[in-house]
């Protein structure tokens, strides 16, 4: 983690804790994500929050393919999140979001949004 | 969230053909899945458009199909293995005495039938010993059936230890055992084995805090001469065993056609 900015940067993503208590995750555009990437992301979130359940904002607008093992890892680490908002715009990112909701069935409340403002407004309800 | 349908209306023919080719790739991937080749993947382009969304959805479904298929195969293999073990165990139980683990009557007769059938092709003979414990009832009556069972289990161990590979000892009744000596050179050799068995069975049995000596009456029938069937051999050994009992028990008696009359058992 960059202690000056509070940002955890990895080859495929950046993640940081916002002043409003929401954790924000941005993936490098169109990279394929596998299990090790999901593990890195959840570990980074745990590092930022000290393991405390926190709302998570994920910008999936330019996201690449996410394999099954990675999806299952995010569901498995549902203990880290109080709610998840996925920002989608392209058909591809909407497909990914819908598939995650209906097939992977995350335990924490999860919704899709078309813009960051409405996603943040919803997530603020889950700041502990 | 609903998806917009079809390619954007301002694309030219080249892009429309590209659109068609991309859909063909997706269709080909679906056909691969239908052929159970779940590692196929439809290519996803950089634009994230509707075709990319369909391709991603098909890929996701392929992953789920593959995982489900693997799980089903694993469960089938697991159930098959358990069924095989259960079938083997049922087969074993059908042919063995539950208390002592010795072959039961059915398995003994199977071995004896086979040995009698081979009589003309073997250079040496065989023998059947009929072993009946003397005063076993007294053990049950005075020490209880649990002690009686322990005695029978111990006796079975002694029988196994006294026999050679290829011989068969079986429990055919409460306190009745039969032994097939598969390879016997002479009648005297059979009697030596019978005597050795009698001595082994005569050693004290540890039954809880008590020690008991229980002897056995042993009837010996040596084949193949004079016997046409397995039933005849066992009947002869049985008749000789009864003679041993009449003489006071704790001894081995060789079947003698002139002296013994086989019992109808």
Boltz contact constraints between the chains, C-beta under 6 A:
constraints:
  - contact:
      token1: [A, 30]
      token2: [B, 46]
      max_distance: 6.0
  - contact:
      token1: [A, 65]
      token2: [B, 44]
      max_distance: 6.0
  - contact:
      token1: [A, 68]
      token2: [B, 63]
      max_distance: 6.0
  - contact:
      token1: [A, 90]
      token2: [B, 48]
      max_distance: 6.0
  - contact:
      token1: [A, 91]
      token2: [B, 3]
      max_distance: 6.0
  - contact:
      token1: [A, 91]
      token2: [B, 49]
      max_distance: 6.0
  - contact:
      token1: [A, 91]
      token2: [B, 50]
      max_distance: 6.0
  - contact:
      token1: [A, 91]
      token2: [B, 53]
      max_distance: 6.0
  - contact:
      token1: [A, 92]
      token2: [B, 48]
      max_distance: 6.0
  - contact:
      token1: [A, 92]
      token2: [B, 52]
      max_distance: 6.0
  - contact:
      token1: [A, 92]
      token2: [B, 53]
      max_distance: 6.0
  - contact:
      token1: [A, 92]
      token2: [B, 56]
      max_distance: 6.0
  - contact:
      token1: [A, 94]
      token2: [B, 1]
      max_distance: 6.0
  - contact:
      token1: [A, 95]
      token2: [B, 53]
      max_distance: 6.0
  - contact:
      token1: [A, 95]
      token2: [B, 56]
      max_distance: 6.0
  - contact:
      token1: [A, 95]
      token2: [B, 57]
      max_distance: 6.0
  - contact:
      token1: [A, 99]
      token2: [B, 60]
      max_distance: 6.0
